Amino acid sequence: MLGSPVNVSEGRDIDTIAALTAAAGRDLLDLHTDPHHHRSVLTIVGERAVRAVATVAVERIDLRTHHGAHPRLGALDVVPFVPLGGSELADALRARDEFASWLSATHGVPCFLYGSERSLPEVRRAAFRTIPPDLGPDAPHPSAGATAVGARGPLVAYNLWLRSDLTTARRVAGLVRGPGIRALGLEVGDRVQVSMNLIDPHVMGPADAYDLVMRTASAVGAVVEGAELVGLLPASVLEAIPHERWAALDLDADRTIEARLAARAG
């Protein structure tokens, strides 16, 4: 079984978000929508629903009128395939390559592959500059742009709100960024945040990241005001964190991959 936290560049249009969730159907484990990021993350199990969601995203989202806080390559921005129980990274690689081949051939969307050969940040920095698309046209789709399609292990997307300004948030993000944390300082509405991907959450989990950002922010005169889990996390990552910290870290037993899979099966 494979999971896919599909990132689409739409966080405001209720009808489009409803169409995306309808396309995912019962294979949708979680929906996280942010109007300031102008982005939604649909956590999907299996491969069929990913293609259905991709079709809706390409047909309904137009990057030419898109403005949001989060960096993006395309309407269907990022499609990672993640091995879940009983599957391996080789299965995710197969799904990645098959999906990218389908998307480029069916919808004419250029696809950049990431995983062992390159990271997602490398794709964002160099797409169409020094890295050509792996599949599809050499130029972006007129309205849908391009898509980064990956194969990776589980990570945790985690945001921390700061009482500070954008310059300070970017400074904090730069100071905490490292092998286990990808971090950006973003202006989100009238607030700022450090937006993170925790690459190996069993080593650097939400509690560790929170404490690191809190210490770093304090050293430069900023304060952490709150946390936001984006999507789901593995139960083993949650269980390693003392229960009394869950609420402050925006964590809950219902927001694990395993809990949503069990609810789907039931």
Secondary structure, 3 states (H helix, E strand, C coil): CEEEEEEECCCCCHHHHHHHHHHHHHHEEEEEEECCCCEEEEEEECCHHHHHHHHHHHHHCCHHHCCCCCCCCECEEEEEEEECCCCCHHHHHHHHHHHHHHHHHHHCCCEEEECCCCCHHHHHHHECCCECCCECCCCCECCCECEEEEECCCCEEEEEEEECCHHHHHHHHHHHCECCEEEEEEEECCEEEEEEEECCCCCCCHHHHHHHHHHHHHHCCCEEEEEEEECCECHHHHHCCCHHHCCCCCCCHHHEHHHHHHHHHC
